[in-house]
Amino acid sequence: MSLYALLTNNSIVNTILIWLKLDAKKELPAGHWKAFVYNPDKSIQQNAGFSHTPEVEEALAIVKAKLKLTLSTYLKQNDTVIDFGCGPGIYIEMLKNQYQVIGVDVSEQMINTANKKLPTNKFYLGNFITLHFPEKAQALYSISVLEYVPVSQLDVFFKKCADVLTANGIIFIQYPHALSKRDLYYPDRNYICYSPQKVSEVASTYFEVMENKQSYDGRETCVVDLKPYPTASKTFKNGYLLIAKKK
Ligand SMILES: C[S@@+](CC[C@H](N)C(=O)[O-])C[C@H]1O[C@@H](n2cnc3c(N)ncnc32)[C@H](O)[C@@H]1O
């Protein structure tokens, strides 16, 4: 991280920006993704931001199985589902025979990659929070994208999810959660590790929270996870999963 980034993206600066609701304007994380360049030397999964270590593969497999189970519990064949932050379309590919999945992503290169693999699928390019959706969906899911939703827009985000869903619509949001008390003070506004308690609180305005648990092992840790999996870098094994129904 550069000295400039260190000075302009720290807990004190970020708390002030969040308070002034300027965190959504200054270096919006979605803006970084707009500039994303697809690397053909890497796999699709790596381009989406996930390694192929056994630990990550295992954690991804658990979330994929849970997503399939949740959708099959609440949806009918051919229902409409929105993939918020679809990236290169890994999850759309997995679900395409059961549901009509609309992919939404702010990165043109991600949408182009997904579109090449799934040429008949519907995609929208743009920031989910400000995009207009002509249709309503029965469910919305999102894997590793909530960390890019600015803190001052978290409520707007959940309201938008409720707006794009039909009555009793379901959200399935997998996100990296707070792993230390330090995370509660937003040290990096370009990668926000939300407290599960805050996520439940904000989502509750529009949704009945059915579960909000560690996405790999099902633990409930509340404000902050004080027993995260030891890792030198961010790993998908440390993550949370919110499943909720529109009120
Ligand atoms: C870590 S990648 C995950 C991609 C995909 N969900 C997956 O798991 O394979 C995050 C994705 O979210 C997209 N994204 C971030 N903020 C967004 C926003 N506000 N609206 C739409 N897409 C967004 C990025 O462009 C990127 O493709």
The ligand as an SDF file (V2000), in Angstrom:
LIG
                    3D

 27 29  0  0  0  0  0  0  0  0999 V2000
  -14.6590  -10.6840   -5.6230 C   0  0  0  0  0  0  0  0  0  0  0  0
  -15.5610  -10.5130   -7.1210 S   0  0  0  0  0  0  0  0  0  0  0  0
  -16.7480  -11.8400   -6.9290 C   0  0  0  0  0  0  0  0  0  0  0  0
  -17.3620  -12.2750   -8.2370 C   0  0  0  0  0  0  0  0  0  0  0  0
  -18.4240  -13.3820   -8.1260 C   0  0  0  0  0  0  0  0  0  0  0  0
  -19.4610  -13.0430   -7.1920 N   0  0  0  0  0  0  0  0  0  0  0  0
  -17.7980  -14.6850   -7.7260 C   0  0  0  0  0  0  0  0  0  0  0  0
  -17.8490  -15.0240   -6.5340 O   0  0  0  0  0  0  0  0  0  0  0  0
  -17.2480  -15.3850   -8.5920 O   0  0  0  0  0  0  0  0  0  0  0  0
  -16.5620   -9.0710   -6.7970 C   0  0  0  0  0  0  0  0  0  0  0  0
  -17.3830   -8.6270   -7.9770 C   0  0  0  0  0  0  0  0  0  0  0  0
  -18.3240   -7.6490   -7.5570 O   0  0  0  0  0  0  0  0  0  0  0  0
  -18.4230   -6.6340   -8.5460 C   0  0  0  0  0  0  0  0  0  0  0  0
  -18.9440   -5.4120   -7.8980 N   0  0  0  0  0  0  0  0  0  0  0  0
  -18.3790   -4.7160   -6.8670 C   0  0  0  0  0  0  0  0  0  0  0  0
  -19.1770   -3.6870   -6.5040 N   0  0  0  0  0  0  0  0  0  0  0  0
  -20.2710   -3.7340   -7.3300 C   0  0  0  0  0  0  0  0  0  0  0  0
  -21.4490   -2.9510   -7.4580 C   0  0  0  0  0  0  0  0  0  0  0  0
  -21.6670   -1.8960   -6.6500 N   0  0  0  0  0  0  0  0  0  0  0  0
  -22.3690   -3.2710   -8.3980 N   0  0  0  0  0  0  0  0  0  0  0  0
  -22.1600   -4.3290   -9.2370 C   0  0  0  0  0  0  0  0  0  0  0  0
  -21.0520   -5.1260   -9.1570 N   0  0  0  0  0  0  0  0  0  0  0  0
  -20.1250   -4.8400   -8.2140 C   0  0  0  0  0  0  0  0  0  0  0  0
  -17.0100   -6.5140   -9.0790 C   0  0  0  0  0  0  0  0  0  0  0  0
  -16.9530   -5.9080  -10.3480 O   0  0  0  0  0  0  0  0  0  0  0  0
  -16.5710   -7.9880   -9.0980 C   0  0  0  0  0  0  0  0  0  0  0  0
  -16.8630   -8.6010  -10.3240 O   0  0  0  0  0  0  0  0  0  0  0  0
  1  2  1  0
  2  3  1  0
  2 10  1  0
  3  4  1  0
  4  5  1  0
  5  6  1  0
  5  7  1  0
  7  8  2  0
  7  9  1  0
 10 11  1  0
 11 12  1  0
 11 26  1  0
 12 13  1  0
 13 14  1  0
 13 24  1  0
 14 15  1  0
 14 23  1  0
 15 16  2  0
 16 17  1  0
 17 18  1  0
 17 23  2  0
 18 19  1  0
 18 20  2  0
 20 21  1  0
 21 22  2  0
 22 23  1  0
 24 25  1  0
 24 26  1  0
 26 27  1  0
M  CHG  2   2   1   9  -1
M  END
$$$$
